[in-house]
Amino acid sequence: MLVVSEVGRLLDVKLTQMADYRTYFSAGPGEYYCVKGAEKWHSLQDTIFQDRMNEIILIMAKRNANLAWKFEVFKGDMRPLFANKKLLSRHQDGRYSFVYQVRGDRILIKNIPTFELKKFGDIKLPTSPNG
């Protein structure tokens, strides 16, 4: 949850976890965020595509390859992802998955070339050399 609170600080909002979803947060009416750690691939629940698809911002926090205590934070509007969900892999339980790649200050989804997240900040964990 430390990363989530730091993402909230970068966004200048207080993120509150939504009861239905582990990685979905609200900052107030109409302000929804999906906060993910940047692994090689991710999955999204089908219900989130139906419930709030036009209101969610995707946030990905990727650990810096050279500095384990630093995360680079990326964000983007999820509408292009929702609009192209047919291009994503679909699991039997209804989740959609995607693979991404980092290109400088952007994250691109391999299946959807029109979708990208842009870097908007860094998080330094308390174990960093600079505190």
VEXKOLLO-460463 format. One record per residue (C-alpha): residue number from 1; z, y, x; residue in three letters. Coordinates in Angstrom, 3 decimals, padded with zeros to 6 digits. Layout:
# residues N
NODE   i        z        y        x  aa
NODE NUM        Z        Y        X ala
...
# end
This chain:
# residues 131
NODE   i        z        y        x  aa
NODE   1  000.000  000.000  000.000 met
NODE   2  000.303  002.297  003.030 leu
NODE   3 -003.477  002.595  003.221 val
NODE   4 -003.657  003.376 -000.519 val
NODE   5 -001.051  006.137 -000.222 ser
NODE   6 -002.921  007.584  002.772 glu
NODE   7 -006.202  007.470  000.809 val
NODE   8 -004.416  009.389 -001.962 gly
NODE   9 -003.292  011.944  000.611 arg
NODE  10 -006.874  012.366  001.865 leu
NODE  11 -008.092  012.794 -001.733 leu
NODE  12 -005.145  015.096 -002.537 asp
NODE  13 -004.160  012.933 -005.544 val
NODE  14 -001.407  010.467 -006.433 lys
NODE  15 -002.962  007.035 -006.959 leu
NODE  16 -001.272  004.797 -009.531 thr
NODE  17 -002.228  001.137 -009.692 gln
NODE  18 -003.840  000.130 -012.959 met
NODE  19 -002.020 -002.786 -014.589 ala
NODE  20 -005.149 -004.886 -015.101 asp
NODE  21 -006.553 -004.723 -011.600 tyr
NODE  22 -005.060 -005.108 -008.114 arg
NODE  23 -007.469 -002.785 -006.287 thr
NODE  24 -008.094 -000.238 -009.057 tyr
NODE  25 -006.124  002.985 -009.296 phe
NODE  26 -005.963  006.053 -011.482 ser
NODE  27 -005.242  009.637 -010.512 ala
NODE  28 -005.213  010.809 -014.135 gly
NODE  29 -007.504  010.628 -017.186 pro
NODE  30 -011.091  010.030 -016.107 gly
NODE  31 -010.177  009.745 -012.403 glu
NODE  32 -010.479  006.131 -011.301 tyr
NODE  33 -010.723  004.685 -007.812 tyr
NODE  34 -011.434  001.234 -006.452 cys
NODE  35 -009.790  000.972 -003.025 val
NODE  36 -010.931 -001.900 -000.811 lys
NODE  37 -010.349 -002.873  002.769 gly
NODE  38 -013.717 -003.139  004.466 ala
NODE  39 -014.205 -006.849  005.113 glu
NODE  40 -017.680 -008.352  005.638 lys
NODE  41 -018.176 -008.706  001.861 trp
NODE  42 -016.440 -007.712 -001.351 his
NODE  43 -016.341 -008.755 -004.946 ser
NODE  44 -015.857 -006.714 -008.094 leu
NODE  45 -014.644 -008.025 -011.430 gln
NODE  46 -017.179 -008.062 -014.257 asp
NODE  47 -014.757 -006.310 -016.613 thr
NODE  48 -014.625 -003.225 -014.399 ile
NODE  49 -018.381 -002.854 -014.849 phe
NODE  50 -017.843 -002.741 -018.606 gln
NODE  51 -014.604 -000.756 -018.847 asp
NODE  52 -015.003  002.367 -016.732 arg
NODE  53 -018.317  002.070 -014.971 met
NODE  54 -019.251  005.746 -015.065 asn
NODE  55 -015.914  007.034 -013.825 glu
NODE  56 -015.062  005.017 -010.706 ile
NODE  57 -015.240  006.123 -007.097 ile
NODE  58 -015.368  003.301 -004.543 leu
NODE  59 -013.205  003.821 -001.451 ile
NODE  60 -013.467  001.508  001.553 met
NODE  61 -011.048  001.700  004.456 ala
NODE  62 -012.520  000.051  007.552 lys
NODE  63 -010.371 -000.700  010.571 arg
NODE  64 -011.787  000.939  013.694 asn
NODE  65 -013.236 -001.729  015.999 ala
NODE  66 -011.678 -000.170  019.125 asn
NODE  67 -008.420  001.237  017.743 leu
NODE  68 -006.538 -001.290  015.572 ala
NODE  69 -004.183  001.426  014.243 trp
NODE  70 -006.996  003.612  012.896 lys
NODE  71 -009.006  003.228  009.676 phe
NODE  72 -012.190  005.084  008.833 glu
NODE  73 -012.345  005.900  005.125 val
NODE  74 -015.591  005.987  003.135 phe
NODE  75 -016.229  006.919 -000.496 lys
NODE  76 -019.043  006.976 -002.996 gly
NODE  77 -019.888  007.012 -006.679 asp
NODE  78 -020.153  003.479 -008.085 met
NODE  79 -022.864  004.296 -010.683 arg
NODE  80 -025.778  003.169 -008.445 pro
NODE  81 -023.913 -000.086 -007.815 leu
NODE  82 -023.392 -000.637 -011.552 phe
NODE  83 -026.992  000.263 -012.354 ala
NODE  84 -028.219 -002.386 -009.906 asn
NODE  85 -025.636 -005.125 -010.482 lys
NODE  86 -028.450 -007.605 -011.172 lys
NODE  87 -029.223 -007.430 -007.426 leu
NODE  88 -025.710 -008.612 -006.529 leu
NODE  89 -024.550 -012.206 -006.222 ser
NODE  90 -022.656 -013.383 -009.298 arg
NODE  91 -019.807 -015.888 -009.166 his
NODE  92 -018.988 -018.375 -011.920 gln
NODE  93 -015.802 -016.465 -012.740 asp
NODE  94 -017.809 -013.294 -013.442 gly
NODE  95 -017.206 -011.429 -010.175 arg
NODE  96 -020.100 -009.708 -008.427 tyr
NODE  97 -020.169 -009.739 -004.639 ser
NODE  98 -021.932 -007.680 -002.010 phe
NODE  99 -022.306 -007.511  001.756 val
NODE 100 -022.240 -004.181  003.531 tyr
NODE 101 -023.046 -002.733  006.936 gln
NODE 102 -021.724  000.379  008.673 val
NODE 103 -024.349  002.817  009.945 arg
NODE 104 -022.650  005.702  011.744 gly
NODE 105 -020.767  007.692  009.111 asp
NODE 106 -022.124  005.652  006.184 arg
NODE 107 -021.631  002.229  004.628 ile
NODE 108 -024.723  000.687  003.072 leu
NODE 109 -024.836 -002.220  000.639 ile
NODE 110 -027.442 -004.685  001.887 lys
NODE 111 -028.610 -005.680 -001.614 asn
NODE 112 -028.914 -002.100 -002.933 ile
NODE 113 -030.606  000.344 -000.554 pro
NODE 114 -029.971  003.339 -002.863 thr
NODE 115 -026.187  002.890 -002.660 phe
NODE 116 -024.109  004.320  000.159 glu
NODE 117 -020.582  005.418  000.918 leu
NODE 118 -020.014  008.414  003.179 lys
NODE 119 -017.158  008.794  005.618 lys
NODE 120 -014.645  011.391  004.490 phe
NODE 121 -011.635  010.854  006.715 gly
NODE 122 -009.476  008.758  009.019 asp
NODE 123 -006.099  007.141  008.572 ile
NODE 124 -003.763  006.667  011.517 lys
NODE 125 -001.109  004.026  010.962 leu
NODE 126  002.474  004.660  012.138 pro
NODE 127  001.907  002.283  015.080 thr
NODE 128 -000.690  004.643  016.572 ser
NODE 129  000.000  006.148  020.017 pro
NODE 130  000.145  009.629  018.413 asn
NODE 131  002.537  008.566  015.627 gly
# end
